[in-house]
Amino acid sequence: MTGRKVLTGFEITADSHTLAGYRARGGYEALAKALKTMQPRDVTQEIVDSGIQGRGGAAFPAGRKWQGIDPHDGQPHYLIANADEGEPGTFKDRWVLEHDPHALLESMLLGSYALGVRHAFVYIRGEYDRPWRRLDAAVEEAYAEGLFGENILGSGFSCDLFVFRGAGAYVCGEASSLLGSIEGTRAWPRNRPPRMTVRGLYQAPTVVNNVETIASMAWIIRNGAQAFREIGTEKSPGTRLISISGHIRYPGVYEVELGYSWTKFLHEDCGGLLCNKPLKAVIPGGISSQVMTGMDAKVLTPGEVEGMTLDHEVLRAAGSSLGSGGMIVIAEGTCMVRLLQIMLRFYRHESCGQCTPCREGTGWMHRIIDRIVAGEGRPEDIGTLYHIARFNDGTTICGLGDAAGYAATAMLDNFRDEFDYYIEHGHSKFGGNLECQ
């Protein structure tokens, strides 16, 4: 339906998430292959050759990140799977953790072997209870079978894995904040350079990858980099897990081959919009995705979506990105002023407060949009929102302050008439509706 599969090409049953279910579909064959026939540098080179890009938002080539670590430099190294997944509208990593946790564990072992890692971590958000229980049970199964610990598969390679539950702060999804949380300090973003591959967890070289990115590694090593490159497009190889929500008939997690028709995905695979309403806008990759590309437009209109394909180069050309894969569909009749209010409330709540522009700017924008929605907006409020967004851009350590500004400017650029109407009349052009009616 949505092209070839890398992660979801199996039937979900009562035991498909277990070690027995995973082994029945070829699980841990890639690990055996790597430990018996490949050197650590060969594993890294295979990932480089596959062309896989990070699935957490930035789409940075995963192999290039791995090449930033010399496994023989005499230092301890760390590999961390970022399973915090706090981006609104994004829940595709949850699918992996619940239904295929051993794919993540096998891939963590492959990465640890390639990078010279003795102790690896999965950092999972505290709200993810069932995913954590599934992952924790999978770790116990793997240890019982000798797949973690000392002398794995008689190869001389040893690795231990720790599952670390966060307390639910959105900023911990930012990689350097995540390190502080594990270390037991305040989870504040860190200035870079130095990069984390130079000085990361406990000041040692560290690689942090998203769950979907790492979980794909076992497939790549088992089937080869060329097989992965044959899926997707030349510049965007492979597949993406898309978690689609909003005014869509069949929300959920879909694995989509990169280069797939966006219109076909929305109207055939996902059943079209609720209430048979026309499409008003799409947020393609999570409300913060655009912070990764440095452009303003993260909300795409129907005219932009029509004829587009789901791949990195096409969305970059449109001034947007696939981000973390959290696609939110918005139908006609939705009040974009109230939608922006919800988004800015989120950013205000989740700002860690370390950087003044973000701490003060997100609060200022939230107060302005609250006043507009209360019917007390002023004509100068629009210019003030643009002003705050401009001065937040690039002035903070992490991208949260930037993202709040991008959210505001994207809504204002595309739906300025709704904001002007709200301020002039003291109420919404669409009755304040957020539900599809």
N, C-alpha and C positions, 0 to 999 in steps of 0.2 A: 504493500500500500504506500509506504513512504520511502521506498528504496531498500537497499541492502542493510543488514544489521551487523553490529559489532558487539553490542552489550545486551540487547533484548531479544535475541533470536532463539528463545527457548520457551517452552510452555511452563507457566507458573502453576505449581502443584503444592500440595501440603508439605513436601520435603525438598522442593527444588532449591531452597535457600541453604540447605544443609551441606555438609562435606560430601556425603554420599551422592546427593543430587548433583553437586558441582562436578565431582569426579566422573559421573556418568556422561557428562557432556564434554569431557576432555580436560577437566580441571587439574591443575598442577603439572600438566605435561610440559608447559612452557618452562616452569621452574626446573624440572628434571633436565630438559634440553639445555638450558643455560648453564646449570651447574656442571653438567657432564661434557658439553661440547663447546662452550663459549667462554672467553675471557671477559672480565668486567668491562673492558673498553669495547668489546664487540657488542655487548648489550646496549651500551650508550650509543654506539654508532648506528645500531638498528633503529633506535628511537629517533635519532637525527634523520636517518634516511626515510623514515615513514612520513616526516613532515607534519606530525601531529602538533596542533597548536593548543595552548592552554584553554580549558573549557570553563574557567572560573570567571572570566570577564575580559582580561587583557588580550587574550589570543596570542600570547608570546610563545614562540616555538619551544616546546618542552625539552627537546634534545639539546638546544643551545643552552638552556638553563643547566641541564645536567653536565654539559661540558665545562661549566664554570667551576667544577670541583675536580681536583686531582686526587684520586683515591689512594695515591701512594705518597702523600705529603707528610705522613707521620702524625697528623692531627686526628682527633675524633671528628666524625661527620654525623649529621642527622638528616633524616628524611621525615617529613611531616605531611600527612594527608589532611587538607583543610576541609573538614565536614561541618563547619559552622553554619553555612548556608542560611544567612539571615536576610538575604535580599528579598524584599517584597515581591511576590509573584513567582518565586523560584523554589521548586521542590523536587527537582530531578535527581539530585544526589541522594535524597531520601529514598527514592526508588531503588537505587543501587544498594544502599545499606540494608534495606528491608528484604530485597528479593535476590541479590547476588553478592552478599558480603565477602564470599571467598574470592571473587574476582578481584576485589580491592586488596585482600590479604596476599594473594599470590603476586599481584603486581607490586605490592610494597616489598615483598621479598626480592623480586627482580631488581627493583630500584636500589634496594639496600646492597645487593650484591654488586651492582654496577658502580655504586658511589662509595663503597667501603664503609657502610653504615653498620654499626653494631647494635644501636638502639634506635628504633623507629617509633613514631607516634601517629595516632589518629586523634585529631582534635575535633570533638563533636559537640554541637550546641546542646545545652542542658534540656531544652524543650523537646528534643528528639528522644522520646522514651522508647517506643517500639524499635526504631532503628538502632538505638544503643543496645537494647536487649538482644536483637538479632546479631549485631556485630560482636558483642561480648561472648555470645554462645559460639559463634564461628571461631573466635580466637581460642576458646577453650578446646574446641574440636581439633584445631590445627596443632595446638601444643600437644594434645594427647596422641596425635599421629606423628610427632617428631618433626613437624614442619616449621616450628620455631624452636629456639633454644640453641643448644650446642650441636655442632657437627651435623648440620641438616643434610639428610639423604647421603650421609657418609662422605660428604664433599670437603669437609674441613671448614665450611662456611658456617658462621654462627650469627644469629640475629634474634633479638627480643623485641616485642612490640607492646606498647602501652597505649591504652585507650584513655584519653583525658577528656573529661566532661567540663565544658565551660559553663558560665553562669548566665548566659543568654545575652550578653552585650553585643550589639550589632557591629561595633567597631572591631571586635575580635576576629571578624572575618577578614580584616586587613592583616596581611601576613605578619608584619612586624609587631602589631598589637597582640596577635596570637602568641608570639614568642614570650612576651612579657607575662601573659596569663599562665603559660606553662611554668615559667620561672618563679611564679609567685609574687611578682611585682605588679604595680599598677599597669593595666593593659592600655598603654598609650602608644600610638604610632611612633616609630623611630625615624630620625632623619637619615637619608642615604645620599651619598656613599658613607661608609662602605656597604656594598651589597651584602645580602644575607648569605650568598655563596662564599663570601670572604669572612664575614663575622655575623653569625646568626644566633641560634640557640646556644646559650652558655658561651657566647663569643666564639663559637666554632663554626666552620663552614656548614651551611644548612640549605637544603632544597625544600620548598613548600609548594606542593601541587594540589590542585582541586581534585576531589574524589573521582569525578568522571574522567579527568585526564589520566590519573594513575590507573584506574580500573581498566582502561583500554590497553595498557601495556602488555598484559598477559596474552591478549588476542594478537597483538603485533608480533611478539616473540614467537608464539606458536605458529602463526601463519606467514610471517615474514613481512618486512617493510613494503615490498612491492605489492603484495596483496592488499595492504591498507591503502596504498596510493591509487589502486585501481578503483577505489570507492570514492565518491565525491568528485571534486574538480581538481584541476592541476594545482591551483594555488590554495585551495581549501580541501585537503584530502580528508576522508573519513566521514563520520556521522556526527550529529549533535543530538543530545537529549533535550527536547523542548518541553517545558512545563507550561501548558497553556491554560489560562483562566480568564475570568471576566464574562462578558456577554456571549459566550460560545456554547453551542448545544452539547458538545462532548468534551468537557475539560479533562485534563489528565496529563500524563507523561507520554510523549511520543519520541521514538528514535527516527530522525529524519536524515536521509543521505544529503550531504551538503550539495547544493546546486538544484535542490528540489523546488518545484513551483510553489510559490507562496499562496497564490490564489487557490490552487488545487488542495493544498494543505488545509486552508481555512474552510473552504466550502464543501469539499468532498470528505476528507479524512476526519475533520472535526465537526462536520454536520452543519456548518453555517451558523449564523447568529441566532440568538434567542429571539423569540417574538417576531421572527422574520423581519427584523429591523435592518435598515442599511448600515453599513460600516461607517463609523465616524472617525476612528483613529486606532492605531495599534502602537503599544509600547513593546518593542521587539525583544528586548533582552534584560528586563528588570529595570526598575526606575532609576538606578544609579549607573547603568551600563555605559552611558556616554562619557562619564568621567574618565574612562579608559582611553578614549580616542581624542579627547580634547576638542570636541565640536559641541555645538549647542543643541542641535535638533535631535532629540531622542524620540519624539512622537511623530509617527508617520501617518499621513492622511491616505484615504482610499486611492487617490490618483497616484500616489507614490508607490503604494503596495502592489497595484495592478501591474502585472508583467514582470515583477521582481522575482528573483530566486533567493533561496535561503543559503547564503554563503557569505563569507567575510568580505570579499572584495566588492560585491554588489552593495552590501549595506554600508560599507565605508564610503563608497562613491555617493551614496544618498545622505551622508552625514550622520549615520547611525551605526549600530553594531548589534551583533547577536548577544553580546554581553554574557551574562550568566545563564542564558536560555530561558528566562522567565518572561514569557509572552503574555501580555494583557490586552484583551480585545475589548474595545469600547464602542457601543452602539449609538446611533443617532438618538437624541433626546436626553443624553447624559449631560449633567451640568459640570463643565470643566473647571468652574471656579471652586465648587465644593470638592472636586477631585484633587485640585492643587492644595486645598486646605488640608486634606488628609495626608498628602505627601509631605507638606512642610511641617505638619505636626509630628510626623515620624522622624524627620531629620532633626527637629528641635529636641525631641526626646532622646535620640540616640547619640547626639554629639557628646564626646567624652570631655569636652571643656578645656583641653590642653591648649588649643590655638585660639587666640582672641577673635580673629575674623569669623571663625566657625561658631564659636560659643556665643558671640554677640549677634552675628549676622543671621544665624538660623532662628534665634529668638525674635529678632526684629522682623524678619519676613513672616514668621508665624503670627505675630501680633497684628501685622498689617492685613493679612488674609482673613484672620478672625474678625477684624473690624469690618472688612468688606462684606463678609457673609452675614454679619449682624445687621447689615443695612446702613452702616455708618461710614462707608468708603468715601474717600476724597479723590478728586481728579489727579492730584499729584502722587497718589499711591502707586500708580503704574510706573512712573519714572523712578520712584524710590526703590521698587523691587528690582528694576533693571540695574540701578546704581549699586545696590548691595550685591547682586549677583556678579557684577563686573569686578568689584573689589574683593570678593571672596575667591575669585578664580585664580588659582596658582599661588595663593598666599598662605596655605595651610600645609601641614606635614603629610596628611593623608587626603583622600579625595572627597570626604564627606561634605565639607563646606562647598566644594566645587559642584558636587552633585545636586545639592539643594538649589544652587543658583541655576544650574542647567534645567532642572525641573521647572522652575519659575519662568525662565526665558522661553523654553520650548512651548509651554502652555500659552504664554502671552503672544509669542510670534504667530502661532497657528490659530488662536481663538480669542484674539484681542477684542472682537465685538462683544463677546459674552461678558468680559470683565468691564468694559465701558458701560454696557447695559445695566449690569449689577450695581455699579457705582451711581449711575444716573437715576435709576428707578428704586434702588434699595431692596431689590429682590431678583431672583434668578430668572433668566430668559426661559429656562426649562423647568421651572417649579422646584429647583433644587434636587431633581431626581438623580439618583445614582443607580437605582435598580432598572432593569429592562421591563418596561410596562407596555 
